[in-house]
Amino acid sequence: MARATRIVILGSTGSIGTQALEVIEALNEQDSGFAFEIVGIAAGRCSEALESQARRPGLRWMACAETGSLSVPPGVDVFSGDDAAEAMLRRAHETVGVDLVLSAIVGSAGLGATLAAVKLGIDVALANKETLVAAGELVVGSANETGARLLPVDSEHSAIWQCLGAGAEAPPMSGLDRVRRVTLTASGGPLRGLGRDEVNSATPARVLAHPTWDMGRKITVDCASLMNKALEVIEAHWLFGLEADRISVLVHPSSTVHSLVEFVDGSVMAQLGIPDMRTPIQYALTRGRRTPGGSGSLDLATIGSLEFFEPDLEAFPALGLAYEVIRRGGNAGAVVNAANEEAVSAFLAPGNEDGRRVPFGRLSEIASGALEAIAPAPIRSLADVRRAEAEARAWAREHLAAHCSR
């Protein structure tokens, strides 16, 4: 019997990380033909959840960006600091060999470790879309050099991969001459159907009340503004090698259809399923193979109808930024992503519960403003990405201080 797949989970205490642990436990318990050994975990914050995960049998390494103390069992080596996840991954790979990395750290914090995995030739189950948004050229270029596969975990990109057919290679891809376009679906989030003024004045409590998906706070805010969908459009560009005009978005409130692929002969294939992230997580971990999973069955008779709408770009202008980022290339993605992270952090900060100090409508303005203010530059290294991010964060903080204070 083949040995278990050795996996490192980056972002183990977040929504995707904890669900991935559930999927791995289920696969290990059943006679599925898939077995996993979790050799390393990483999180941004020291917590009881991280300490509990450290007690998993076979775990040898863990990392935490914080430098706080952790109570861990004997035999588990702990890395701390900003580069802890990357250092932990490299040590694990040098010592036992890592077969797969799940990249689920939210935001640009996961970029260094993810890029390191790709450069080491390790397949990456990618749930961190910001990695490709900020450094797609670097990551895809390295993957093409080393042969590392980028296995999409986002439900929309997993759906595209599935629609391309059994046996389709895992991304990154190029060409796709048989594809006319792909369409990502968006639930519309908690603010769907509201006019521009209501959207702009939405409070954090209302923004965080997502009707369909249970996600972390930052991602939920991005979903409400459609910035998350903008990031996914950019991610699709890099994963599937598609130009901006071959990627579209439709609002689909029930989140039943996760993406559609239109082929050059006019045929359209869609991937459907209940809104449960365990399905795309399992599809990525098994590298595109089918095995019984823990998600429920889809009952179309109960759903009754499937509705689709064009997105309202006046009320949700963040979506349009995706196409501008793809057109500009270079540092554009890193700038927009970093500025948005700063804006979202300010929106969710204590003292802004009524949304007046940092209005929700300012978030996309800050991202687009940073894109216009910061000079275009090529991305040739991780240092170039970090430089662009630093400039964008500084600009966003200055803008917030000047325009978003009582």
CORSUL-V643980 format. One record per run of one state. SS is the DSSP state (a for helix, b for strand, c for the rest). FROM is the first residue (numbers start at 1). LEN is the number of residues. If there is no record, write none. Layout:
SS FROM LEN
SS FROM LEN
//
This chain:
c 1 4
b 5 6
c 11 4
a 15 15
c 30 6
b 36 8
c 44 4
a 48 6
c 54 7
b 61 4
c 65 12
b 77 4
c 81 3
a 84 12
c 96 4
b 100 4
c 104 3
a 107 13
c 120 3
b 123 4
c 127 2
a 129 18
c 147 3
b 150 3
c 153 2
a 155 9
c 164 15
b 179 8
c 187 2
a 189 3
c 192 4
a 196 5
c 201 3
a 204 4
c 208 9
a 217 9
c 226 1
a 227 14
c 241 3
a 244 3
b 247 5
c 252 5
b 257 7
c 264 4
b 268 5
c 273 4
a 277 9
c 286 14
a 300 4
c 304 5
b 309 2
c 311 7
a 318 11
c 329 3
a 332 17
c 349 13
a 362 12
c 374 8
a 382 22
c 404 3
//
